[in-house]
Amino acid sequence: MSRPTVEERPLARRRPAAKLPRRRRGAIGLRSTPYLFVGAALAFELLVHLVPMASGVITSLFSLNQYYIRQWFHAPFAGLANYATALDFNTSVGSALIHSFGVTLAYALVVVAVSWGLGFAGAVTLQHNFRARGMLRTVFLVPYAMPVFAGVIVWSFMFQREGGLVNKLLVDTFHFFEEQQFWLLGDKAFFAAATVAIWRTWPFAFLSITAGMQSIGDDVYEAASIDGAGPWGKIRYITLGL
């Protein structure tokens, strides 16, 4: 006798459709969990940046003054007139915009170049093992570990005109200036702000470069020394890979 086909079998004997195993459901949940966390962080990040940006763009379309600054929706609508005034470089507003752009560009170039230069120099100096290496690393990371508000308060006292450490060294000790300088006002504030930013940023560059240089073994430098490479040659061809 031939076996009955699937259609001929009784309904009670037919197996129900297989359900999704619980393990598979749990695996899908575990896979989606990181995306949920990243999505929430991304949403808050966009909220923090986009809302002030949109508020600034909307505010720029009104003619604000001291009477409407608290209720700027009641200010007269100016459209793009504010942008036309700012981009007219023959006026005081336009020249101030160009000056601000130049100062910002110079600040970024100075801080980035000096910070990463100091970080590279520190990483190269502490690349090989020697005594007091751990202590120097700890000292180098103090600005990075110190809270921002504590560093700002300390530097603000150091840059004070009367009794500040900077004026004490530059005026009284080394006699670079004849009188006490205002480091927190005027054009000299650029150097004060850049100094604090470099002091705060260069340990991060030091950490990043040190982490990248850990993959270069000491045997590579030893082989380069045997081949006659000097210190600058090792830095150029091995550390930087140029």
PyMOL commands that set and color helices and strands:
alter all, ss='L'
color gray80, all
select helices_A, chain A and resi 11-13+22-59+72-74+81-86+92-125+133-140+142-145+148-158+165-173+186-213+218-226+231-239
alter helices_A, ss='H'
color red, helices_A
deselect
rebuild
show_as cartoon
